[in-house]
Amino acid sequence: MLVEQRTYTTHPGQWRNYLALYEAEGLAVQQRILGRMVGYYTTESGLLNQIVHLWAYTDWNERAQLRARLMADSQWQAYVAKMLPMLQNQESKLLTPAPFFQPLWQQAPSEPAGAWQRPAPQPPVSLTGDHHAL
């Protein structure tokens, strides 16, 4: 299980336009393809004009497969062409839940109700070299 945290910084004053465009043209596409929206937020303090959204994936392979499907979708491509000029910066972080935390998310239409269930513990994976390159 991993959660992707994507943070988009809009040009000043553009966050409302971003949200309106996303709701009208981007949300349904992401829900259809990615599912598992963990959260979608705007900032009220600290760095302003930011949109933070979180998406859950079962593993790295599922993320790669779903993101490839999203990038290939013509509706998504049309949305991105309108959305990108609103942004100053994009950041993506891949997070793994702490052992005591059970992530919850909005269900994708094709999934049964309920939260992710933590699998049985696995032996630790040994990383050699630069683990940031994964």
Secondary structure, 3 states (H helix, E strand, C coil): CEEEEEEEEECCCCHHHHHHHHHHHHHHHHHHHCCCEEEEEECCCCCCCEEEEEEEECCHHHHHHHHHHHHHCHHHHHHHHHHHHHEEEEEEEEECCCCCCCCCCECCCCCCCCCCCCCCCCCCCCCCCCHHHC
